[in-house]
Amino acid sequence: MRICGMLNGITVTVTAKDRAKLESVVADRNSPQKHVWRAQIILLTADGCGTAEIMRGSGTSKTAVWRWQERFMTEGIAGLLRDKTRPSRIAPLGAAVETRVVQATLSDPPPGERRRTGRRPPWPRFKASA
């Protein structure tokens, strides 16, 4: 078991079993690159490297180093190998908007149009004269 100190007395404990698992993630050619970076951060931390050296060794930012050190301390290796869920960028439509869209698609198209495609041509429609 290794215990390495970081800034302000924060310690990261890496057991022999954890170290073996992290090293296998780094060595596996089929590991996702993000998992390799995270494992490298923890391995370098366990070796007593400073934040700047970890940033150079793993190619990540200071905040990323801190984030993954904290995640490892709270959740262990399982926390490194999964991503947290995030809310969608696009807010869901309200019930009123959903109802209006469904009603518009179920009704007949306006006069003069054969179908609803959701798009209108950028040019004006001209009727061919005989």
Sequence and secondary structure as in RCSB ss.txt:
>XXXX:A:sequence
MRICGMLNGITVTVTAKDRAKLESVVADRNSPQKHVWRAQIILLTADGCGTAEIMRGSGTSKTAVWRWQERFMTE
GIAGLLRDKTRPSRIAPLGAAVETRVVQATLSDPPPGERRRTGRRPPWPRFKASA
>XXXX:A:secstr
 EEEE GGG EEEE HHHHHHHHHHHH TTS HHHHHHHHHHHHHHTT  HHHHHHHHT  HHHHHHHHHHHHHH
 HHHHSS      SS    HHHHHHHHHHHHS   TT S   S   SS       
